[in-house]
Amino acid sequence: MKKRYPIDKSFGIFSHFRLPSLPHFCLPVANAALSLVSKGGRGVAVRRVNADGVRVFLISPEEAEGKLPCLVYFHGGGFVFRAARYHYRNAAEYARTGCRVLFVDYRLAPKHPYPEPNDDCYTAYRWVTEHASEYAIDPARLAVGGDSAGGCLAADVVRRAEEEGLPKPVFLMLVYPVLDRRMQTQSMAEYSDTPMWNARLNAKMWAYYLAGREYVSPSEWTDLGCFPPAYLETAEFDCLHDEGVAFAVSLRARGNYAMLRETKGTMHGYDFVRKSPLTKESLAARCEVLRTVFKLT
Protein backbone atom coordinates (compact mmCIF):
# COMPACT_ATOMS: atom_id res chain seq x y z
CA MET A 1 0.00 0.00 0.00
CA LYS A 2 1.38 3.38 -1.02
CA LYS A 3 2.05 5.85 1.75
CA ARG A 4 0.10 9.10 1.86
CA TYR A 5 2.08 12.28 2.48
CA PRO A 6 0.80 15.53 4.02
CA ILE A 7 1.20 17.49 0.81
CA ASP A 8 -0.68 20.78 0.57
CA LYS A 9 -4.23 20.34 -0.71
CA SER A 10 -3.83 23.18 -3.21
CA PHE A 11 -1.99 20.73 -5.50
CA GLY A 12 -5.16 18.69 -5.95
CA ILE A 13 -4.82 15.35 -7.70
CA PHE A 14 -1.13 15.93 -8.34
CA SER A 15 -0.43 15.50 -4.63
CA HIS A 16 -1.30 11.82 -5.26
CA PHE A 17 -0.14 11.37 -8.86
CA ARG A 18 2.67 8.86 -9.42
CA LEU A 19 4.47 8.50 -12.71
CA PRO A 20 4.93 5.03 -14.21
CA SER A 21 8.42 3.56 -14.26
CA LEU A 22 9.68 5.56 -17.30
CA PRO A 23 9.37 2.70 -19.82
CA HIS A 24 11.63 3.27 -22.80
CA PHE A 25 8.88 2.85 -25.39
CA CYS A 26 6.74 5.61 -23.87
CA LEU A 27 9.35 8.34 -24.10
CA PRO A 28 9.05 9.14 -27.85
CA VAL A 29 5.27 9.40 -27.58
CA ALA A 30 5.44 11.68 -24.57
CA ASN A 31 8.07 13.89 -26.17
CA ALA A 32 6.11 14.15 -29.41
CA ALA A 33 3.22 15.55 -27.40
CA LEU A 34 5.46 17.88 -25.41
CA SER A 35 6.95 19.30 -28.61
CA LEU A 36 3.56 20.85 -29.36
CA VAL A 37 3.21 22.92 -26.18
CA SER A 38 3.05 26.68 -26.46
CA LYS A 39 6.40 28.38 -25.96
CA GLY A 40 5.05 31.85 -25.22
CA GLY A 41 2.94 33.59 -22.66
CA ARG A 42 1.31 36.87 -21.73
CA GLY A 43 3.63 39.86 -21.95
CA VAL A 44 6.54 38.14 -23.68
CA ALA A 45 7.85 37.61 -27.21
CA VAL A 46 9.49 34.33 -28.23
CA ARG A 47 12.13 33.91 -30.92
CA ARG A 48 13.46 30.54 -32.03
CA VAL A 49 17.23 30.63 -32.60
CA ASN A 50 19.90 28.19 -33.75
CA ALA A 51 22.74 28.46 -31.23
CA ASP A 52 25.61 26.71 -33.02
CA GLY A 53 23.41 23.69 -33.73
CA VAL A 54 21.41 23.77 -30.49
CA ARG A 55 17.80 24.89 -30.65
CA VAL A 56 17.00 27.62 -28.16
CA PHE A 57 14.07 29.94 -27.54
CA LEU A 58 14.83 33.55 -26.65
CA ILE A 59 12.00 34.77 -24.44
CA SER A 60 11.92 38.53 -23.95
CA PRO A 61 9.62 41.09 -22.36
CA GLU A 62 7.29 42.59 -24.96
CA GLU A 63 8.52 45.89 -26.39
CA ALA A 64 11.88 45.44 -24.67
CA GLU A 65 14.45 48.08 -25.57
CA GLY A 66 18.20 48.14 -25.17
CA LYS A 67 20.48 45.52 -23.72
CA LEU A 68 18.91 43.36 -21.04
CA PRO A 69 20.32 40.78 -18.62
CA CYS A 70 19.76 37.15 -19.57
CA LEU A 71 18.98 33.95 -17.68
CA VAL A 72 20.21 30.88 -19.59
CA TYR A 73 17.75 28.22 -18.51
CA PHE A 74 17.79 24.41 -18.63
CA HIS A 75 14.48 22.64 -18.05
CA GLY A 76 13.83 19.55 -15.97
CA GLY A 77 12.38 16.25 -17.10
CA GLY A 78 14.72 13.57 -15.82
CA PHE A 79 17.11 14.09 -18.77
CA VAL A 80 14.55 12.15 -20.85
CA PHE A 81 11.54 14.47 -21.30
CA ARG A 82 11.20 17.66 -23.29
CA ALA A 83 10.06 20.81 -21.55
CA ALA A 84 6.45 20.88 -20.37
CA ARG A 85 4.12 23.84 -20.69
CA TYR A 86 4.80 24.96 -17.14
CA HIS A 87 8.52 25.23 -17.86
CA TYR A 88 7.84 27.79 -20.59
CA ARG A 89 5.20 29.48 -18.43
CA ASN A 90 7.73 29.89 -15.61
CA ALA A 91 10.33 31.17 -18.06
CA ALA A 92 7.85 33.79 -19.24
CA GLU A 93 7.34 34.80 -15.61
CA TYR A 94 11.09 35.28 -15.20
CA ALA A 95 11.26 37.31 -18.42
CA ARG A 96 8.53 39.65 -17.20
CA THR A 97 10.92 40.82 -14.47
CA GLY A 98 12.77 42.64 -17.24
CA CYS A 99 15.36 40.11 -18.41
CA ARG A 100 15.65 37.84 -21.40
CA VAL A 101 15.51 34.07 -20.92
CA LEU A 102 17.48 31.81 -23.24
CA PHE A 103 15.55 28.54 -22.95
CA VAL A 104 17.65 25.60 -24.15
CA ASP A 105 16.06 22.64 -25.96
CA TYR A 106 18.92 20.19 -25.38
CA ARG A 107 19.15 16.59 -26.64
CA LEU A 108 17.71 13.90 -24.42
CA ALA A 109 18.65 10.51 -23.01
CA PRO A 110 18.43 7.60 -23.54
CA LYS A 111 19.09 8.29 -27.23
CA HIS A 112 21.60 10.97 -26.30
CA PRO A 113 23.16 10.05 -22.94
CA TYR A 114 25.86 11.92 -21.04
CA PRO A 115 27.73 14.01 -22.09
CA GLU A 116 25.54 15.04 -25.05
CA PRO A 117 22.89 16.99 -23.08
CA ASN A 118 25.70 18.74 -21.18
CA ASP A 119 27.49 19.60 -24.43
CA ASP A 120 24.33 21.22 -25.80
CA CYS A 121 23.84 23.29 -22.66
CA TYR A 122 27.44 24.44 -22.63
CA THR A 123 27.29 25.25 -26.35
CA ALA A 124 24.22 27.43 -25.73
CA TYR A 125 25.96 29.29 -22.91
CA ARG A 126 29.12 29.81 -24.97
CA TRP A 127 26.99 31.01 -27.88
CA VAL A 128 25.23 33.66 -25.82
CA THR A 129 28.56 34.99 -24.53
CA GLU A 130 29.68 35.36 -28.16
CA HIS A 131 26.44 36.76 -29.60
CA ALA A 132 25.17 38.89 -26.73
CA SER A 133 25.34 42.20 -28.60
CA GLU A 134 23.53 40.77 -31.62
CA TYR A 135 20.54 39.83 -29.45
CA ALA A 136 20.56 42.90 -27.16
CA ILE A 137 21.90 40.98 -24.17
CA ASP A 138 24.15 42.53 -21.54
CA PRO A 139 27.14 40.14 -21.35
CA ALA A 140 28.01 41.42 -17.88
CA ARG A 141 24.64 40.23 -16.55
CA LEU A 142 24.38 36.57 -17.53
CA ALA A 143 22.94 34.00 -15.14
CA VAL A 144 22.26 30.28 -15.44
CA GLY A 145 19.49 28.25 -13.92
CA GLY A 146 17.55 25.03 -14.08
CA ASP A 147 15.02 22.87 -12.33
CA SER A 148 15.41 19.19 -11.47
CA ALA A 149 17.71 17.58 -14.07
CA GLY A 150 18.19 21.04 -15.54
CA GLY A 151 19.79 22.07 -12.25
CA CYS A 152 22.46 19.44 -12.75
CA LEU A 153 23.10 20.75 -16.26
CA ALA A 154 23.26 24.34 -15.00
CA ALA A 155 25.86 23.45 -12.37
CA ASP A 156 27.90 21.66 -15.02
CA VAL A 157 27.83 24.72 -17.28
CA VAL A 158 29.20 26.93 -14.50
CA ARG A 159 32.09 24.59 -13.84
CA ARG A 160 32.89 24.04 -17.50
CA ALA A 161 32.78 27.77 -18.26
CA GLU A 162 35.39 28.28 -15.54
CA GLU A 163 37.59 25.48 -16.89
CA GLU A 164 37.44 26.76 -20.48
CA GLY A 165 37.82 30.44 -19.73
CA LEU A 166 34.37 31.75 -20.61
CA PRO A 167 32.86 34.72 -18.77
CA LYS A 168 31.52 33.58 -15.42
CA PRO A 169 27.77 33.90 -14.82
CA VAL A 170 26.80 36.35 -12.10
CA PHE A 171 24.19 34.06 -10.56
CA LEU A 172 23.00 30.45 -10.36
CA MET A 173 19.36 29.46 -9.76
CA LEU A 174 18.65 25.84 -8.87
CA VAL A 175 15.08 24.64 -8.30
CA TYR A 176 14.71 21.20 -6.61
CA PRO A 177 17.90 20.15 -8.45
CA VAL A 178 19.33 16.74 -9.35
CA LEU A 179 22.89 16.79 -8.01
CA ASP A 180 24.04 13.41 -6.72
CA ARG A 181 24.24 10.15 -8.67
CA ARG A 182 25.12 8.22 -5.52
CA MET A 183 21.56 8.47 -4.12
CA GLN A 184 22.69 7.96 -0.51
CA THR A 185 20.84 10.74 1.32
CA GLN A 186 18.14 10.27 3.95
CA SER A 187 15.44 11.76 1.72
CA MET A 188 16.42 9.39 -1.07
CA ALA A 189 15.99 6.44 1.30
CA GLU A 190 12.74 7.77 2.72
CA TYR A 191 10.91 8.93 -0.40
CA SER A 192 10.73 5.92 -2.69
CA ASP A 193 7.03 6.34 -3.54
CA THR A 194 6.32 10.07 -3.34
CA PRO A 195 4.02 11.69 -5.94
CA MET A 196 5.43 13.23 -9.14
CA TRP A 197 8.98 11.95 -8.51
CA ASN A 198 10.69 9.48 -6.18
CA ALA A 199 13.84 7.45 -5.60
CA ARG A 200 12.65 4.60 -7.81
CA LEU A 201 12.25 6.92 -10.79
CA ASN A 202 15.46 8.72 -9.90
CA ALA A 203 17.46 5.49 -10.22
CA LYS A 204 15.92 4.83 -13.63
CA MET A 205 16.76 8.39 -14.69
CA TRP A 206 20.44 8.00 -13.82
CA ALA A 207 20.56 4.69 -15.71
CA TYR A 208 19.16 6.31 -18.85
CA TYR A 209 21.34 9.40 -18.55
CA LEU A 210 24.68 7.77 -17.81
CA ALA A 211 24.27 4.56 -19.84
CA GLY A 212 27.17 3.04 -17.92
CA ARG A 213 29.52 5.95 -18.55
CA GLU A 214 31.93 7.38 -16.00
CA TYR A 215 30.60 10.53 -14.34
CA VAL A 216 31.24 12.65 -11.28
CA SER A 217 28.10 14.46 -10.15
CA PRO A 218 28.06 18.03 -8.75
CA SER A 219 27.65 16.84 -5.15
CA GLU A 220 30.96 15.00 -5.47
CA TRP A 221 32.93 18.03 -6.65
CA THR A 222 35.48 19.25 -4.14
CA ASP A 223 36.32 22.60 -5.77
CA LEU A 224 33.28 24.87 -5.74
CA GLY A 225 35.17 28.14 -5.87
CA CYS A 226 33.99 28.79 -9.43
CA PHE A 227 30.36 29.18 -8.40
CA PRO A 228 28.67 32.58 -8.33
CA PRO A 229 26.05 33.56 -5.73
CA ALA A 230 23.32 30.94 -5.80
CA TYR A 231 19.64 30.42 -5.00
CA LEU A 232 18.61 26.86 -4.13
CA GLU A 233 15.01 25.83 -3.69
CA THR A 234 13.86 22.44 -2.41
CA ALA A 235 10.55 20.62 -2.09
CA GLU A 236 9.68 18.95 1.21
CA PHE A 237 8.43 15.53 0.09
CA ASP A 238 11.05 15.00 -2.59
CA CYS A 239 13.79 12.39 -2.76
CA LEU A 240 16.09 15.18 -4.02
CA HIS A 241 15.52 17.39 -1.00
CA ASP A 242 18.65 16.52 0.96
CA GLU A 243 21.10 16.78 -1.93
CA GLY A 244 19.84 20.32 -2.62
CA VAL A 245 20.36 21.29 1.02
CA ALA A 246 23.77 19.63 1.13
CA PHE A 247 24.92 21.50 -1.98
CA ALA A 248 23.93 24.83 -0.45
CA VAL A 249 25.83 23.91 2.73
CA SER A 250 28.90 22.95 0.67
CA LEU A 251 28.81 26.25 -1.21
CA ARG A 252 28.62 28.19 2.04
CA ALA A 253 31.44 26.17 3.59
CA ARG A 254 33.68 27.30 0.75
CA GLY A 255 32.79 30.95 1.16
CA ASN A 256 30.14 31.16 -1.57
CA TYR A 257 26.85 32.94 -1.04
CA ALA A 258 23.95 30.47 -1.23
CA MET A 259 20.35 31.36 -0.44
CA LEU A 260 18.43 28.23 0.54
CA ARG A 261 14.63 28.24 0.35
CA GLU A 262 13.05 25.04 1.66
CA THR A 263 9.38 24.98 0.66
CA LYS A 264 6.93 23.10 2.89
CA GLY A 265 4.00 20.89 1.98
CA THR A 266 5.39 20.48 -1.52
CA MET A 267 6.42 17.63 -3.78
CA HIS A 268 8.88 17.58 -6.67
CA GLY A 269 7.60 19.58 -9.63
CA TYR A 270 4.94 21.23 -7.50
CA ASP A 271 5.03 24.44 -9.55
CA PHE A 272 3.29 22.48 -12.29
CA VAL A 273 0.12 23.53 -10.45
CA ARG A 274 -0.10 27.17 -11.38
CA LYS A 275 -2.98 28.19 -9.10
CA SER A 276 -1.49 26.89 -5.87
CA PRO A 277 -0.60 29.70 -3.45
CA LEU A 278 2.68 27.88 -2.77
CA THR A 279 3.56 27.98 -6.47
CA LYS A 280 2.76 31.68 -6.60
CA GLU A 281 4.92 32.34 -3.55
CA SER A 282 7.87 30.46 -5.02
CA LEU A 283 7.65 32.14 -8.41
CA ALA A 284 7.49 35.50 -6.67
CA ALA A 285 10.58 34.61 -4.61
CA ARG A 286 12.54 33.51 -7.68
CA CYS A 287 11.57 36.64 -9.59
CA GLU A 288 12.53 38.89 -6.68
CA VAL A 289 15.97 37.27 -6.57
CA LEU A 290 16.39 37.82 -10.32
CA ARG A 291 15.41 41.47 -9.97
CA THR A 292 17.96 41.90 -7.22
CA VAL A 293 20.79 40.11 -9.01
CA PHE A 294 20.14 41.81 -12.34
CA LYS A 295 19.51 45.21 -10.67
CA LEU A 296 16.06 45.53 -12.22
CA THR A 297 13.53 48.01 -10.87
Buried (B, 14 or more C-beta within 10 A) or exposed (E): EEEEBEBBEBBEEBBBEBBEEBEEEEBEEBBEEBEEBEBBBEEBBBEEBEBEEBBBBBBBBEEBEEBBBBBBBBBBBBBBBBBBBBBBBBBBBBBBBBBBBBBBBBBBBBEBBBBBBBBBBBBBBBBBBBBBEEBBBBBEBBBBBBBBBBBBBBBBBBBBBBEEEBBEBBBBBBBBBBBBBEBEBEBBEBBBBBBBBBBBBBBBBBBBBBEEEEBEBBBEBEEBEBBBBBBBBBBBBBBBBBBBBBBBEBBBEEEBEBBBBBBEBBBBBBBBBEEBEBBBEBBEBBBEBBBEBBEBE
